Amino acid sequence: MNALILAAGRGRRLLPYTSERPKCLLQVGPCTILEHQLQRLSAAGVERVTIVAGFGAEAVRRRAQACGPPHVRVVYNPFFAISDNLVSLWSARSEIGEDTLLLNGDNVFHPAVLEPLLDADPGPCTLLVHRKSAYDEDDMKVALRGSRLTGIGKGLLAAQAQAESIGIMRIAGDGGRLLRRVLEEAVEDADAMHGFYLDGVRRMAEAGCRVRCVDIGSLPWSDVDTADDLLEVRLHVEAYEAGAPEAAALREPA
């Protein structure tokens, strides 16, 4: 099993914290967000990780190489300043294998969050989601029929959403071939620079691929997008560790 971490963006909403470093290198407790992710992936049995970097790429490379296992390769996205993460994933499409975990570079999460992705038969695409009482315009909203994804996007109406994507997924079997194909199609669109990699998942579903969604329940997680997110994660950093008594209480992402 290998993994891809999309960490090319600067994180402008986190300024001034990201004035000199990408957000994946921000400190959360005793380690950076990137180190937190690499520890989780190593514990899950991942042997090889590709990080798509842009802003601060050399600093990302140095920190990743100092972390030890798993083996890490850094791919540079030269369009990071003018593109969203669809282009980042496209730039590393050759790294999408027959069994690949895919993460956003700003995810902080409890180690048990990955357990549903380690099932023996995950299917071509499994997306981790979180159900909550209401959704806003910044959420990557998901429409479901049972556990099957029928729609995804920030532009999805809140009334149509049954969950939000937490930015972690697994591609397996024929899913890798299909995702690479739809990425090639997606980057030809006029608005590709502003696309998200989950647009590729939407295209997979539209092509007839069964995208299975798994709810993580009460397990703590957060996308660190803003200064408030960062401060909240730092305040509750112990809750993201295995066996933390606080874990069940943190239902909503920071």
C-alpha positions in Angstrom: 0.0 0.0 0.0 1.2 3.5 -0.8 -0.1 7.0 0.0 -0.3 10.4 -1.6 -0.4 13.6 0.4 -1.5 16.8 -1.4 0.5 19.5 0.3 1.4 22.1 -2.4 -0.7 25.0 -1.1 0.6 27.9 1.0 -2.5 28.2 3.2 -3.1 31.9 2.7 -6.0 31.8 5.2 -3.5 30.9 7.8 -1.3 33.9 7.4 0.9 35.0 9.2 1.5 31.4 10.4 2.3 30.4 6.8 4.3 33.5 5.8 7.5 31.4 5.7 6.3 27.8 5.9 3.6 25.7 4.2 0.7 24.7 6.5 1.7 21.0 6.5 4.8 22.1 8.5 2.8 24.0 11.2 3.3 22.6 14.7 0.4 20.7 16.4 1.6 19.5 19.8 5.0 17.8 19.6 5.1 17.4 15.8 4.1 19.1 12.5 0.9 18.2 10.7 3.1 16.3 8.1 4.8 14.3 10.8 1.4 13.5 12.4 0.2 12.1 9.0 3.4 10.1 8.4 3.1 8.5 11.8 -0.5 7.5 11.1 0.4 6.1 7.7 3.3 4.1 9.0 1.2 2.6 11.7 -1.4 1.6 9.0 1.2 -0.3 7.1 2.0 2.2 4.4 5.5 1.6 3.1 5.8 4.4 0.5 4.5 8.0 0.5 4.5 10.6 -2.2 4.0 14.2 -1.1 3.0 16.8 -3.7 4.7 20.0 -2.6 4.8 23.5 -3.9 5.3 26.4 -1.5 8.2 25.6 0.7 8.9 22.3 -1.2 12.5 22.1 0.0 11.5 22.5 3.6 8.9 19.8 3.1 11.5 17.5 1.6 14.0 18.0 4.5 11.4 17.4 7.2 9.9 14.3 5.5 13.3 12.7 5.0 14.2 13.3 8.6 11.1 11.4 9.8 12.2 7.9 9.0 9.8 5.3 7.7 7.7 5.2 5.5 9.9 6.0 2.5 9.0 9.4 1.2 9.3 10.9 -2.3 8.4 14.6 -2.9 6.9 15.7 -6.3 6.9 19.4 -7.1 3.7 21.1 -8.5 5.0 24.2 -10.4 1.4 25.5 -10.7 0.8 25.6 -6.9 0.4 29.4 -6.7 -2.4 29.5 -9.3 -4.1 26.1 -8.9 -6.1 24.1 -6.4 -5.4 20.5 -5.6 -6.9 18.8 -8.7 -3.7 19.9 -10.5 -1.6 18.6 -7.6 -3.2 15.2 -7.9 -2.8 15.2 -11.7 0.9 16.0 -11.3 1.4 12.9 -9.2 -1.1 10.6 -11.2 1.6 8.1 -11.9 1.8 7.4 -8.2 -1.8 6.2 -8.0 -1.4 2.5 -7.8 -3.7 -0.5 -7.2 -3.9 0.3 -3.5 -3.4 4.0 -2.6 -4.5 6.2 0.3 -5.0 9.8 -0.5 -4.9 12.6 2.0 -5.1 16.4 2.1 -2.0 17.9 3.5 -3.9 19.7 6.3 -5.7 16.7 7.8 -5.2 16.1 11.5 -7.0 13.0 12.7 -7.3 10.2 15.3 -5.5 7.0 14.3 -8.7 5.0 14.2 -10.0 7.1 11.4 -8.0 5.1 8.9 -9.4 1.7 10.1 -12.4 1.6 7.7 -10.0 2.1 4.8 -8.0 -1.0 5.8 -10.8 -3.4 5.2 -9.9 -6.5 3.1 -12.3 -5.5 0.3 -12.5 -1.7 0.1 -13.8 -1.6 -3.5 -12.5 0.8 -6.2 -13.0 4.0 -4.2 -13.8 4.5 -0.5 -14.3 8.0 0.8 -14.4 8.9 4.5 -17.2 11.3 5.5 -18.6 12.9 8.5 -22.3 13.5 9.1 -23.4 16.6 11.1 -26.5 18.6 11.7 -25.8 21.4 9.2 -23.4 22.2 6.3 -21.9 25.5 5.2 -20.5 26.8 1.9 -16.9 25.9 2.8 -17.8 22.2 3.4 -17.0 19.6 0.7 -20.6 18.4 0.8 -21.6 14.8 -0.2 -24.9 13.5 -1.4 -25.6 9.9 -0.7 -27.9 7.0 -1.6 -27.4 4.6 1.2 -23.6 4.4 1.4 -23.1 5.3 -2.3 -21.9 8.7 -3.4 -24.3 10.4 -5.8 -22.8 14.0 -5.7 -20.0 15.9 -4.2 -18.7 19.5 -4.2 -18.6 22.7 -2.2 -21.3 24.1 -4.6 -23.7 21.3 -3.6 -26.8 22.8 -1.9 -26.7 22.2 1.9 -30.2 20.7 1.7 -28.9 18.1 -0.7 -26.0 17.0 1.6 -26.0 14.0 3.9 -22.4 14.3 4.9 -19.1 16.1 4.2 -15.8 14.6 2.9 -13.0 14.7 5.5 -10.4 14.6 2.7 -9.2 11.0 3.1 -9.9 8.2 0.7 -8.6 4.9 -0.6 -8.3 3.9 -4.3 -8.0 0.2 -5.0 -8.0 -2.2 -7.9 -9.5 -0.7 -11.1 -10.2 2.5 -9.2 -6.6 3.7 -9.8 -6.9 3.3 -13.6 -10.2 5.0 -13.7 -9.0 7.9 -11.5 -6.0 8.5 -13.7 -8.2 8.6 -16.8 -10.7 11.1 -15.3 -7.9 13.3 -14.1 -6.5 13.5 -17.7 -10.0 14.5 -18.8 -10.5 17.0 -15.9 -7.3 19.0 -16.5 -8.5 19.8 -20.1 -11.4 21.8 -18.7 -11.1 25.6 -18.8 -11.6 25.8 -15.0 -9.2 23.0 -14.2 -6.9 25.3 -12.2 -9.7 26.0 -9.8 -10.7 22.4 -9.5 -10.5 20.1 -6.4 -9.3 16.5 -6.6 -12.7 15.4 -5.4 -14.0 16.6 -8.8 -12.2 13.4 -10.0 -14.2 11.3 -7.6 -17.4 12.9 -8.9 -16.4 12.0 -12.4 -15.6 8.4 -11.3 -19.2 8.2 -9.9 -20.7 9.7 -13.0 -18.8 7.0 -15.1 -20.5 4.3 -13.1 -17.9 3.6 -10.5 -19.3 2.7 -7.1 -17.8 5.3 -4.6 -18.5 3.9 -1.1 -18.7 6.4 1.7 -17.9 5.5 5.3 -19.0 7.7 8.2 -16.2 8.2 10.8 -18.8 8.9 13.6 -17.4 10.7 16.6 -13.7 10.3 15.9 -11.8 13.6 16.0 -10.5 15.1 12.8 -9.9 18.6 11.4 -8.9 20.4 8.3 -6.5 23.1 9.4 -7.6 25.9 7.0 -7.7 29.0 9.3 -6.0 30.4 12.3 -9.0 29.4 14.4 -8.7 25.8 13.2 -5.0 25.8 14.1 -5.6 27.1 17.6 -8.5 24.7 18.2 -6.4 21.7 17.1 -3.5 22.8 19.3 -5.8 23.3 22.2 -7.2 19.7 21.9 -4.2 18.0 20.4 -4.4 15.1 23.0 -7.8 14.1 21.7 -6.2 13.1 18.4 -4.2 10.3 20.0 -5.3 6.7 20.5 -7.1 6.1 23.8 -7.6 9.8 24.5 -10.6 10.3 26.9 -11.5 13.5 25.1 -11.9 11.8 21.7 -15.6 10.8 21.9 -16.6 14.4 22.8 -15.1 16.1 19.7 -17.8 15.3 17.2 -17.5 18.4 15.1 -14.3 19.2 13.2 -12.4 22.3 14.4 
